[in-house]
């Protein structure tokens, strides 16, 4: 392994500092500090160490659903899912191991192909994904039918994030592309993530600090979206192509979402969703997209510095609607703010949209979410932004 070009520095006080020594894993009989088993367990216990938002935000946040998950192609080192039903497959490799990078890339794609042959029922029976996600998001926030639909669709299309994670990765995009082109029917994104490990005390094996870094990710191929409307006897056909420089991570997912809204609820509803997105961005909110939801978050709020999910547009088993999360009051309180802020926001929505429905938490009727049918929201959007 080449000498490190840079190294983290630990500052013990205002005057004393030292560089940290990088360590690499290997087999235990080689007297290495850690092996692949340790790396797999690290990812399972601390999935946030994987920089998913830098690779493909639609797959975040990660929920670990298994280690060494058996498939026809062999065991998947780490398998994750997120609340929207997107799967992430991780293959861990210590780069001192003998496998060539070419073989590793082919291996993880074989895992994806094998996993894509599964059904939701099989995945849930083997790994209990329904209960894991329900416990993660809370029963009140869990839309079971939408989750089942999303997982089933993603499995059928092979829409997954494939990550090769190692302690010392050497990028070789040409070999990656060669293998990717052999799987044209799968819509996966692939990334290489390096976990650099450093000793905090040079005289001892432990503790170790692990620092993640994205080495590379495959890019979406720019494509046009064709829209066909049947009005009368003659179909109207239009095509939307991203402008140069407009495409970004998640942009295809955004277009899919808008096209679905347009097809089911018409141009006015799709326009309202896009105007809501623009309005939220102008107010400094951060937008996240998935094929079945769009959310606006207040970032770095209050004492906690955590984001607050303020409002979302969701579609799935329970229909298309604009809603506030059931946990809004709790998020506001966790940020060190007064719960009344959340209640005032919800009351303002109820006043603006008479068709709003209120869902109460069974265990605490004071906790609620506000749900607005998308048709009502689009019809009264101008009043909302005033």
BELCOR-V289039 format. One record per pair of residues at least 12 apart in sequence whose ideal C-beta (glycine too) atoms are under 10 Angstrom apart, sorted by sequence separation. I is the first residue (numbers start at 0). J is the second residue. If there is no record, write none. Layout:
i = (I;I)
j = (J;J)
//
This chain:
i = (6;7;24;47;49;65;66;76;77;91;129;163;196;197;225;226;257;260;261;276;284;285;294;295;296;297;310;311;328;329;345;356;357;358;371;5;6;24;46;47;48;64;65;75;76;77;90;133;176;195;196;197;224;225;226;241;256;257;260;282;284;285;295;296;297;310;311;327;328;331;356;357;6;7;24;46;47;63;64;65;75;76;77;90;92;129;132;175;195;196;223;224;225;279;283;284;285;294;295;296;309;310;327;328;355;356;3;6;46;63;64;65;75;76;92;175;194;195;223;224;239;257;279;280;282;283;294;295;296;308;309;326;327;355;356;3;45;46;61;62;63;64;76;90;175;194;195;223;224;256;257;279;294;295;308;328;354;355;356;3;46;61;62;63;73;90;129;193;194;195;223;224;276;278;279;293;294;295;307;310;324;327;328;352;354;355;3;43;45;61;62;70;89;90;128;129;132;161;193;194;222;223;239;275;279;293;294;308;309;323;327;352;353;354;2;42;44;60;61;62;88;128;172;192;193;221;222;239;253;257;276;287;292;293;294;307;308;352;43;59;61;62;68;88;90;171;192;193;221;253;273;275;292;293;307;349;351;352;354;355;0;42;43;58;60;89;129;170;191;192;193;272;285;287;291;292;293;309;323;348;354;355;43;58;59;60;64;88;128;169;191;192;219;221;284;289;291;292;307;308;309;323;345;347;348;349;353;354;0;43;58;59;60;64;66;88;123;168;170;190;191;192;253;284;291;292;307;342;345;346;348;352;42;57;59;61;63;123;161;168;169;190;191;192;221;222;284;285;287;288;289;290;291;306;307;345;351;352;354;58;62;66;86;88;157;168;190;191;221;284;290;291;305;323;341;342;344;351;354;40;57;59;61;63;88;159;161;162;163;164;165;167;168;189;190;191;220;284;307;322;341;352;353;39;58;119;120;123;157;158;159;160;161;162;163;164;165;166;167;168;189;190;219;224;282;303;307;321;338;352;39;49;51;57;58;59;61;86;119;122;156;157;158;159;160;161;162;163;164;165;166;167;188;189;218;219;291;293;305;306;338;348;351;352;58;86;119;122;156;157;158;159;160;161;162;163;164;165;166;167;188;219;221;222;301;303;305;307;351;36;49;51;55;119;156;157;158;159;160;161;162;163;164;166;187;188;218;219;221;224;279;292;294;300;301;303;304;305;352;36;46;75;76;86;119;120;156;188;219;220;223;224;226;257;259;279;300;301;302;303;304;321;351;352;55;75;78;118;119;122;216;219;222;226;256;259;301;302;303;309;323;328;350;351;43;46;54;73;117;118;119;121;153;186;219;224;225;228;253;255;256;260;297;300;301;302;303;307;322;325;351;42;43;51;72;76;117;119;153;224;228;253;254;255;256;296;297;300;301;302;307;310;321;322;325;326;329;351;42;43;46;72;75;84;119;226;227;252;253;255;256;275;299;300;301;309;320;323;325;328;348;41;43;51;72;73;74;75;78;86;118;119;226;252;253;255;256;257;276;300;320;322;347;39;40;42;72;73;117;118;228;249;251;252;253;256;275;297;328;329;38;39;49;71;72;75;115;116;117;179;228;249;250;252;310;325;328;38;70;71;72;75;114;115;116;249;251;252;301;327;328;36;49;70;72;73;114;115;175;226;248;249;253;272;300;326;327;328;35;46;70;71;72;115;116;175;176;252;271;325;327;68;70;71;72;80;86;115;172;175;325;326;327;46;70;71;114;115;166;171;172;325;69;70;72;78;84;115;168;170;171;268;323;324;325;68;70;71;112;114;168;169;170;172;323;324;43;68;70;71;80;111;168;275;322;323;42;70;111;164;168;272;322;323;78;80;84;111;321;322;323;42;83;108;110;111;165;272;320;321;322;39;41;78;82;111;164;264;271;320;321;38;39;80;81;82;110;162;163;263;268;320;321;39;80;107;163;260;318;320;321;38;82;83;108;317;319;320;37;38;68;81;82;107;162;260;318;319;320;321;322;36;38;70;80;81;107;259;263;264;318;319;320;321;35;37;69;107;160;161;256;263;320;321;34;35;65;68;104;106;313;319;35;64;68;82;256;34;64;82;83;104;260;310;312;314;321;33;65;82;103;188;259;313;35;64;65;84;310;312;31;34;64;65;83;84;103;321;64;65;83;84;100;31;64;82;84;85;86;312;84;85;100;103;186;29;62;65;80;83;84;24;26;64;82;83;84;86;104;108;115;24;25;63;64;81;84;85;86;100;24;25;26;62;80;84;96;100;105;109;115;23;24;25;26;62;80;83;84;95;100;101;104;105;108;112;115;23;24;25;86;88;89;90;91;92;94;95;100;103;104;107;108;111;114;115;23;24;62;86;87;88;89;90;91;92;93;94;95;99;101;102;103;104;105;106;112;115;62;80;85;86;87;88;89;90;91;92;93;94;101;104;105;108;109;112;62;84;85;86;87;88;89;90;91;92;93;94;100;101;104;108;111;60;85;86;87;88;89;90;91;92;94;99;100;103;104;112;60;92;101;102;105;111;101;105;108;100;111;81;108;107;78;79;108;107;79;77;104;76;76;77;104;76;103;100;0;158;0;61;88;94;58;87;57;58;59;61;86;87;88;89;91;272;275;58;271;275;278;282;57;87;89;91;271;274;281;58;269;272;55;268;271;272;275;278;54;267;268;271;274;278;55;267;270;271;274;277;54;264;268;269;271;272;275;51;264;265;268;271;274;275;263;264;267;268;270;271;274;49;51;266;267;50;265;268;271;49;260;264;267;49;48;260;42;42;41;39;38;38;38;35;37;35;58;35;57;55;58;158;33;55;54;55;31;54;55;54;53;54;153;54;152;51;53;152;50;149;24;25;49;51;149;23;24;50;148;149;23;24;49;148;149;22;23;48;21;49;146;21;48;145;145;142;42;142;42;41;41;38;38;53;37;53;54;53;48;50;54;55;48;49;50;51;54;55;33;48;50;53;54;32;45;47;49;55;0;1;32;41;148;149;0;42;85;148;149;1;41;140;145;147;148;0;42;83;145;146;147;24;37;145;146;32;33;38;142;144;145;23;24;32;33;37;142;143;144;145;22;23;31;32;142;143;144;145;21;22;30;33;142;143;21;22;32;142;19;20;21;22;33;19;20;21;19;20;18;19;20;22;19;20;19;20;19;22;140;18;17;140;141;22;139;140;139;140;137;138;139;7;9;19;136;137;6;19;21;136;137;7;9;136;6;9;19;56;57;58;3;7;56;57;137;55;56;3;54;55;57;53;57;52;56;57;52;55;9;7;7;83;85;83;84;85;83;84;82;83;84;81;83;83;82;139;139;139;138;139;137;138;139;138;139;139;59;139;140;139;56;57;83;56;57;58;84;56;57;83;56;57;52;57)
j = (18;19;36;59;61;77;78;88;89;103;141;175;208;209;237;238;269;272;273;288;296;297;306;307;308;309;322;323;340;341;357;368;369;370;383;18;19;37;59;60;61;77;78;88;89;90;103;146;189;208;209;210;237;238;239;254;269;270;273;295;297;298;308;309;310;323;324;340;341;344;369;370;20;21;38;60;61;77;78;79;89;90;91;104;106;143;146;189;209;210;237;238;239;293;297;298;299;308;309;310;323;324;341;342;369;370;18;21;61;78;79;80;90;91;107;190;209;210;238;239;254;272;294;295;297;298;309;310;311;323;324;341;342;370;371;19;61;62;77;78;79;80;92;106;191;210;211;239;240;272;273;295;310;311;324;344;370;371;372;20;63;78;79;80;90;107;146;210;211;212;240;241;293;295;296;310;311;312;324;327;341;344;345;369;371;372;21;61;63;79;80;88;107;108;146;147;150;179;211;212;240;241;257;293;297;311;312;326;327;341;345;370;371;372;21;61;63;79;80;81;107;147;191;211;212;240;241;258;272;276;295;306;311;312;313;326;327;371;63;79;81;82;88;108;110;191;212;213;241;273;293;295;312;313;327;369;371;372;374;375;21;63;64;79;81;110;150;191;212;213;214;293;306;308;312;313;314;330;344;369;375;376;65;80;81;82;86;110;150;191;213;214;241;243;306;311;313;314;329;330;331;345;367;369;370;371;375;376;23;66;81;82;83;87;89;111;146;191;193;213;214;215;276;307;314;315;330;365;368;369;371;375;66;81;83;85;87;147;185;192;193;214;215;216;245;246;308;309;311;312;313;314;315;330;331;369;375;376;378;83;87;91;111;113;182;193;215;216;246;309;315;316;330;348;366;367;369;376;379;66;83;85;87;89;114;185;187;188;189;190;191;193;194;215;216;217;246;310;333;348;367;378;379;66;85;146;147;150;184;185;186;187;188;189;190;191;192;193;194;195;216;217;246;251;309;330;334;348;365;379;67;77;79;85;86;87;89;114;147;150;184;185;186;187;188;189;190;191;192;193;194;195;216;217;246;247;319;321;333;334;366;376;379;380;87;115;148;151;185;186;187;188;189;190;191;192;193;194;195;196;217;248;250;251;330;332;334;336;380;66;79;81;85;149;186;187;188;189;190;191;192;193;194;196;217;218;248;249;251;254;309;322;324;330;331;333;334;335;382;67;77;106;107;117;150;151;187;219;250;251;254;255;257;288;290;310;331;332;333;334;335;352;382;383;87;107;110;150;151;154;248;251;254;258;288;291;333;334;335;341;355;360;382;383;76;79;87;106;150;151;152;154;186;219;252;257;258;261;286;288;289;293;330;333;334;335;336;340;355;358;384;76;77;85;106;110;151;153;187;258;262;287;288;289;290;330;331;334;335;336;341;344;355;356;359;360;363;385;77;78;81;107;110;119;154;261;262;287;288;290;291;310;334;335;336;344;355;358;360;363;383;77;79;87;108;109;110;111;114;122;154;155;262;288;289;291;292;293;312;336;356;358;383;76;77;79;109;110;154;155;265;286;288;289;290;293;312;334;365;366;76;77;87;109;110;113;153;154;155;217;266;287;288;290;348;363;366;77;109;110;111;114;153;154;155;288;290;291;340;366;367;76;89;110;112;113;154;155;215;266;288;289;293;312;340;366;367;368;76;87;111;112;113;156;157;216;217;293;312;366;368;110;112;113;114;122;128;157;214;217;367;368;369;89;113;114;157;158;209;214;215;368;113;114;116;122;128;159;212;214;215;312;367;368;369;113;115;116;157;159;213;214;215;217;368;369;89;114;116;117;126;157;214;321;368;369;89;117;158;211;215;319;369;370;126;128;132;159;369;370;371;91;132;157;159;160;214;321;369;370;371;89;91;128;132;161;214;314;321;370;371;89;90;131;132;133;161;213;214;314;319;371;372;91;132;159;215;312;370;372;373;91;135;136;161;370;372;373;91;92;122;135;136;161;216;314;372;373;374;375;376;91;93;125;135;136;162;314;318;319;373;374;375;376;91;93;125;163;216;217;312;319;376;377;91;92;122;125;161;163;370;376;93;122;126;140;314;93;123;141;142;163;319;369;371;373;380;93;125;142;163;248;319;373;96;125;126;145;371;373;93;96;126;127;145;146;165;383;127;128;146;147;163;95;128;146;148;149;150;376;149;150;165;168;251;95;128;131;146;149;150;91;93;131;149;150;151;153;171;175;182;92;93;131;132;149;152;153;154;168;93;94;95;131;149;153;165;169;174;178;184;93;94;95;96;132;150;153;154;165;170;171;174;175;178;182;185;94;95;96;157;159;160;161;162;163;165;166;171;174;175;178;179;182;185;186;95;96;134;158;159;160;161;162;163;164;165;166;167;171;173;174;175;176;177;178;184;187;135;153;158;159;160;161;162;163;164;165;166;167;174;177;178;181;182;185;136;158;159;160;161;162;163;164;165;166;167;168;174;175;178;182;185;135;160;161;162;163;164;165;166;167;169;174;175;178;179;187;136;168;177;178;181;187;178;182;185;178;189;160;187;187;159;160;189;189;162;162;189;162;163;164;191;164;191;191;94;252;95;160;187;193;158;187;158;159;160;162;187;188;189;190;192;373;376;160;373;377;380;384;160;190;192;194;374;377;384;162;373;376;160;373;376;377;380;383;160;373;374;377;380;384;162;374;377;378;381;384;162;372;376;377;379;380;383;160;373;374;377;380;383;384;373;374;377;378;380;381;384;160;162;377;378;162;377;380;383;162;373;377;380;164;164;377;162;164;164;164;164;165;166;164;166;165;188;166;188;187;190;290;166;188;188;189;166;189;190;190;190;191;290;192;290;190;192;291;190;289;165;166;190;192;290;165;166;192;290;291;166;167;192;291;292;166;167;192;166;194;291;167;194;291;292;291;192;292;194;194;196;194;196;211;196;212;213;213;209;211;215;216;210;211;212;213;216;217;196;211;213;216;217;196;209;211;213;219;166;167;198;207;314;315;167;209;252;315;316;169;209;308;313;315;316;169;211;252;314;315;316;194;207;315;316;203;204;209;313;315;316;195;196;204;205;209;314;315;316;317;195;196;204;205;315;316;317;318;195;196;204;207;316;317;196;197;207;317;195;196;197;198;209;196;197;198;197;198;197;198;199;201;199;200;200;201;201;204;322;201;201;324;325;207;324;325;325;326;324;325;326;195;197;207;324;325;195;208;210;325;326;197;199;326;197;200;210;247;248;249;195;199;248;249;329;248;249;197;248;249;251;248;252;248;252;253;249;252;208;208;210;287;289;288;289;290;289;290;289;290;291;289;291;292;292;358;359;360;360;361;360;361;362;362;363;366;287;367;368;368;286;287;313;287;288;289;315;288;289;315;289;290;287;292)
//
